């Protein structure tokens, strides 16, 4: 069975055909089976101290209707799911009235331990809330925008403009470049000590994904690649990307690091990675990332 990447496991139907159904939405938003996914300043809500960690999906009666921007995430056999943005409050727990058993935390640190369906739902909520927070005004005329279509559109309030703005996802390529039994990995100075990862970068206008792979590798390391193959993708709402994973075969091996992009880049032998435990000298990227998946698949231990 094909193994999907983290944050790509949601079985929730996004019910796009119901986003304009005011009667259905009005019923679902107060229905006892509906669940709310609170987001506060880019953090998701969890049950405090739970082992393993559990996402906090709150029933409708525990969330004040006017607490914040509400966005339909979808529906399944259990009910409907809505994201709600509590970022306007310095003390969101006071709004929820449950300060002792819940806590907001960064999804990236907790994700690997969560139910994968819930992790995907929380990532979706986080990404949508972030998009709304960055599109309060029209990018064409500067007028205020309002939420529409259950939170999946923002419309300009200027009658002479009236343009609709849709959630944005930026495509980024991420690639494992190999030369036989060696893999090309780089690191940024801001990363944890010793952490190395695959190369990555955003796709530019008018550029194919394969060309983006070749350009980014050459710009960052000076390495020229030949064959490029698609591997898999991963939604990465931190804040608004989709990571498009590839493998690529090196045609040249000399490394010339672009210091504006990377602190370092090196070839690593397969046996070295297989036999090395994470430490200050070398550590792999976080387990939830597609970068880790690309490396693990190449090592043959996924």
Protein Blocks (a to p, Z undefined) as FASTA:
>chain_A
ZZddehilcfbdfklmlmmmmklmmmmmmgfkbccdddeehiacddehiacdddddddfk
lpcfklpccddfbdcfkbccddddfklpmblmlmnopaklgccddfklmmmmpcfklmmm
mmmmmmmmmmmmmmmbcfklopacddeehhpaccdfbfklopacdddddddddddddehj
accddddfkbcehiacdddddddehiafklmmmmmmmmmnopacfbdcdfbdcddfbfbc
ccdddddddfbfbdcddfklpmbdcdddfklmmmpccdfkbccddfkbmklmmmmmmnop
ZZ
